[in-house]
Structure formats: C-alpha cells, structure tokens
Amino acid sequence: MSEQQNNSPRQAAVNALISWAKTGWGYYSMRDAVDNYLELCGANRPSIGGEDTILAHRKIAASRLAIDCIYALSKEELSKVDRELEGIVSNVPRPGRGIRR
C-alpha cells in the first residue's frame, strides 16, 4: 500500500474505528473520522432521490469501512463497530441546519 493510501480519509476512519473498538477510547475522534470520510467520498451529496438516497449511500460507505475493519477485530468488537456505524449513518446531515450567528 502506498504512503498516500495510508493517509486517506478512508484509512483514517478505519484506523479510528479499530482503535475505538479495541480500547473504548477516542469515540469523538472516531465519529469525526467517519463523518469526514462520508463527506469526502460523496455519500452526503444531495441527489434526485433525496434523503433516502443519501442514507443508502451512507450505508454503502459505512459497509466499506466495516469490511476494512474485519481483519483486526474480534466478533464482539466488529458488532460494536457495526452498531455504532448504524447510528452514525442514520444521522443524515441536513443542509442549512448549521450553527447560525
């Protein structure tokens, strides 16, 4: 694997998920890394299908992350990752609902 692939948002999310599943530490860093990956891979991009399509894209992207974690996690740790990814995926960002000043 090249140096650039090791530092990709996908790999950062996978590393954060594995670390969190094994230690219980770094929950918010893990969520940020997963959210960053979902944003950068285009899973949050609005499309004709609306929120349902965004949700489907987020589920597919999260499944890729879970698959990438399989080699390093026990069955229990992988279940923990799956449950957390399901929660992250279902929290679809809504456009125009950011912090306003």
Residue frames relative to the residue before (quaternion, step in Angstrom):
aa qw qx qy qz dx dy dz
M 1.0000 0.0000 0.0000 0.0000 0.00 0.00 0.00
S 0.4400 -0.7190 0.4718 0.2586 3.57 -0.86 0.93
E 0.6839 -0.4770 0.3684 0.4111 3.55 -1.32 0.31
Q 0.6569 0.5215 -0.3140 0.4450 3.58 0.94 -0.89
Q 0.6578 0.5046 -0.3166 0.4609 3.62 0.94 -0.79
N 0.6226 0.5541 -0.3428 0.4333 3.59 1.04 -0.70
N 0.7474 0.3835 -0.2055 0.5020 3.58 1.09 -0.65
S 0.3846 0.7403 -0.4789 0.2733 3.61 1.22 0.24
P 0.6271 -0.5317 0.4006 0.4043 3.60 -1.19 0.44
R 0.6185 0.5414 -0.3480 0.4508 3.60 1.05 -0.70
Q 0.6868 0.4681 -0.2879 0.4757 3.57 0.86 -0.93
A 0.6114 0.5392 -0.3493 0.4620 3.60 1.05 -0.70
A 0.6559 0.5007 -0.3079 0.4735 3.60 0.98 -0.83
V 0.6435 0.5169 -0.3165 0.4675 3.58 0.96 -0.87
N 0.6621 0.5037 -0.3055 0.4633 3.58 0.87 -0.92
A 0.6610 0.5024 -0.3048 0.4667 3.59 0.96 -0.88
L 0.6431 0.5179 -0.3211 0.4637 3.60 0.98 -0.81
I 0.6622 0.5010 -0.3073 0.4649 3.58 0.89 -0.91
S 0.6621 0.5081 -0.3070 0.4574 3.57 0.87 -0.93
W 0.6718 0.4906 -0.2953 0.4698 3.59 0.88 -0.94
A 0.6666 0.5114 -0.3129 0.4431 3.62 0.89 -0.88
K 0.7078 0.4640 -0.2606 0.4646 3.57 1.00 -0.81
T 0.8092 0.3002 -0.1321 0.4875 3.61 0.94 -0.85
G 0.3950 -0.7046 0.4963 0.3182 3.58 1.09 -0.64
W 0.6231 0.5300 -0.3303 0.4709 3.57 1.30 -0.05
G 0.7780 0.3720 -0.2569 0.4363 3.54 -1.23 0.52
Y 0.1756 0.8296 -0.5124 0.1353 3.56 1.16 0.62
Y 0.7274 0.4344 -0.2603 0.4630 3.60 0.73 -1.01
S 0.6049 0.5337 -0.3502 0.4760 3.59 1.10 -0.59
M 0.6374 0.5217 -0.3157 0.4709 3.55 1.04 -0.83
R 0.6609 0.4984 -0.3123 0.4661 3.61 0.88 -0.91
D 0.6464 0.5167 -0.3185 0.4623 3.57 0.97 -0.85
A 0.6596 0.5063 -0.3093 0.4615 3.60 0.94 -0.87
V 0.6591 0.4901 -0.3117 0.4778 3.60 0.97 -0.81
D 0.6536 0.5071 -0.3126 0.4667 3.60 0.92 -0.88
N 0.6305 0.5292 -0.3233 0.4668 3.57 1.02 -0.82
Y 0.6544 0.5024 -0.3101 0.4724 3.59 0.93 -0.87
L 0.6575 0.5139 -0.3160 0.4514 3.60 0.88 -0.91
E 0.6564 0.5004 -0.3068 0.4740 3.56 1.02 -0.76
L 0.7282 0.4581 -0.2515 0.4433 3.58 0.78 -1.03
C 0.6789 0.4708 -0.3104 0.4702 3.62 1.08 -0.53
G 0.5693 -0.6439 0.3561 0.3668 3.58 1.29 0.01
A 0.3967 0.7460 -0.4648 0.2648 3.60 1.22 0.13
N 0.7057 0.4550 -0.2626 0.4753 3.60 1.16 -0.52
R 0.4329 0.7291 -0.4430 0.2910 3.57 1.30 -0.07
P 0.4385 -0.6937 0.4965 0.2827 3.61 -0.76 0.96
S 0.0094 0.7943 -0.6069 0.0255 3.54 -1.10 0.71
I 0.7628 -0.3877 0.2677 0.4429 3.53 -1.35 0.05
G 0.6874 0.5110 -0.2843 0.4308 3.60 0.97 -0.77
G 0.4333 -0.7290 0.4384 0.2977 3.56 1.28 -0.09
E 0.8423 -0.2010 0.1487 0.4774 3.52 -1.24 -0.61
D 0.6103 0.5597 -0.3572 0.4321 3.61 1.05 -0.68
T 0.6612 0.4933 -0.3039 0.4766 3.58 1.00 -0.80
I 0.6236 0.5234 -0.3381 0.4720 3.58 0.99 -0.79
L 0.6520 0.5178 -0.3106 0.4587 3.58 0.91 -0.91
A 0.6484 0.5100 -0.3156 0.4690 3.60 0.97 -0.83
H 0.6573 0.4991 -0.3121 0.4706 3.60 0.94 -0.83
R 0.6385 0.5193 -0.3222 0.4678 3.59 1.02 -0.79
K 0.6471 0.5164 -0.3224 0.4589 3.61 1.01 -0.79
I 0.6439 0.5155 -0.3202 0.4661 3.58 0.98 -0.83
A 0.6704 0.4920 -0.3000 0.4674 3.59 0.89 -0.92
A 0.6541 0.5026 -0.3154 0.4691 3.60 0.99 -0.79
S 0.6108 0.5455 -0.3477 0.4567 3.59 1.07 -0.67
R 0.6116 0.5398 -0.3434 0.4654 3.58 1.07 -0.74
L 0.6495 0.5122 -0.3179 0.4635 3.57 0.96 -0.86
A 0.6598 0.5095 -0.3128 0.4552 3.59 0.88 -0.92
I 0.6374 0.5222 -0.3259 0.4635 3.59 0.97 -0.82
D 0.6677 0.5043 -0.2969 0.4600 3.57 0.99 -0.84
C 0.6617 0.5070 -0.3007 0.4634 3.62 1.22 -0.40
I 0.4732 0.7283 -0.4230 0.2584 3.60 1.18 -0.52
Y 0.6695 0.5436 -0.3191 0.3930 3.59 0.83 -0.96
A 0.7721 0.4050 -0.1889 0.4519 3.59 1.03 -0.72
L 0.7333 0.4473 -0.2242 0.4603 3.59 1.20 -0.33
S 0.4865 -0.6097 0.5371 0.3210 3.50 -1.29 0.52
K 0.7013 -0.4479 0.3373 0.4401 3.56 -1.29 0.17
E 0.6652 0.5026 -0.2986 0.4645 3.60 0.95 -0.87
E 0.6617 0.4982 -0.3059 0.4694 3.58 0.95 -0.85
L 0.6452 0.5119 -0.3192 0.4688 3.58 1.01 -0.77
S 0.6187 0.5256 -0.3389 0.4755 3.60 1.05 -0.69
K 0.6239 0.5334 -0.3239 0.4705 3.57 1.04 -0.80
V 0.6557 0.5003 -0.2967 0.4813 3.59 0.95 -0.90
D 0.6480 0.5243 -0.3201 0.4502 3.60 0.90 -0.90
R 0.6641 0.5008 -0.3064 0.4629 3.60 0.89 -0.91
E 0.6842 0.4823 -0.2935 0.4617 3.57 0.90 -0.89
L 0.6363 0.5189 -0.3316 0.4647 3.59 0.97 -0.78
E 0.6113 0.5491 -0.3470 0.4521 3.58 1.04 -0.75
G 0.6668 0.4951 -0.2940 0.4731 3.58 0.99 -0.82
I 0.6516 0.5093 -0.3108 0.4684 3.57 0.97 -0.85
V 0.6633 0.5234 -0.2986 0.4438 3.57 0.92 -0.95
S 0.6926 0.4948 -0.2889 0.4381 3.59 0.91 -0.87
N 0.6236 0.5133 -0.3341 0.4858 3.59 1.26 -0.28
V 0.0419 -0.8393 0.5415 -0.0255 3.57 0.51 1.27
P 0.4205 -0.7026 0.5065 0.2703 3.60 -0.79 0.97
R 0.2634 -0.7571 0.5804 0.1437 3.55 -1.00 0.86
P 0.4408 -0.6964 0.4888 0.2861 3.60 -0.76 0.97
G 0.8204 0.2613 -0.2010 0.4672 3.54 -1.11 0.78
R 0.6320 0.5245 -0.3491 0.4512 3.58 1.22 0.22
G 0.3206 0.7571 -0.5056 0.2613 3.54 1.08 0.67
I 0.6783 -0.4452 0.3682 0.4541 3.54 -1.29 -0.11
R 0.1469 -0.7929 0.5882 0.0614 3.52 -0.82 1.00
R 0.2618 -0.7634 0.5720 0.1468 3.52 -1.11 0.72
